[in-house]
């Protein structure tokens, strides 16, 4: 769970730092960081399934959805 929180914080911070750039917003930043992280996880696991890549409803609704909803 620490990985998810760190990635979420990285997305928010990098998105705000790149706010002046016309082509990079928080959504594109989150997408690029997510793809990069997924590729790293798949490469380190040798292409095998990982428990990190399993979707958890509790994790989504408790930790990931509130920042999305209350993002101003």
C-alpha positions in Angstrom: 0.0 0.0 0.0 3.0 2.3 0.6 3.8 2.0 -3.1 0.3 3.2 -4.1 0.4 6.2 -1.7 3.9 7.1 -3.0 2.8 6.9 -6.6 -0.3 9.0 -5.9 1.7 11.7 -4.2 4.2 11.6 -7.0 1.4 12.1 -9.5 0.0 15.0 -7.6 3.4 16.7 -7.1 4.7 16.2 -10.6 1.3 17.3 -12.1 1.4 20.5 -10.1 5.1 21.1 -11.1 4.2 20.7 -14.8 1.0 22.7 -14.6 2.5 25.5 -16.7 3.2 23.1 -19.5 0.3 23.1 -22.0 0.6 19.4 -22.9 1.2 17.9 -19.4 -1.6 17.9 -16.9 -2.2 15.6 -13.8 -4.1 13.0 -15.9 -1.3 12.6 -18.4 1.3 12.5 -15.6 -0.7 9.8 -13.7 -1.0 7.8 -16.9 2.7 8.0 -17.7 3.7 7.1 -14.1 1.3 4.2 -14.0 2.5 2.8 -17.3 6.1 3.2 -16.2 5.5 1.5 -12.9 3.5 -1.3 -14.5 6.3 -2.0 -17.0 8.9 -2.0 -14.2 6.8 -4.5 -12.1 6.3 -6.8 -15.1 10.0 -6.7 -16.0 11.1 -7.5 -12.5 8.6 -10.3 -12.1 9.7 -11.8 -15.5 6.2 -11.3 -17.0 4.5 -13.4 -14.4 1.5 -12.3 -12.5 2.0 -10.1 -9.4 -0.1 -9.6 -6.3 0.6 -5.9 -6.8 -1.3 -5.8 -10.0 -4.5 -7.3 -8.6 -7.4 -4.7 -8.3 -8.7 -4.3 -4.8 -12.1 -2.6 -4.4 -11.3 -1.6 -0.8 -8.0 0.1 -1.8 -9.8 2.0 -4.6 -12.8 3.2 -2.6 -10.9 4.1 0.6 -7.6 5.5 -0.7 -7.8 6.3 -4.4 -11.3 7.6 -5.0 -11.5 10.4 -2.4 -8.5 12.3 -3.9 -10.1 12.0 -7.3 -13.5 13.3 -6.1 -12.1 16.1 -4.0 -9.4 17.3 -6.4 -9.9 21.0 -7.0 
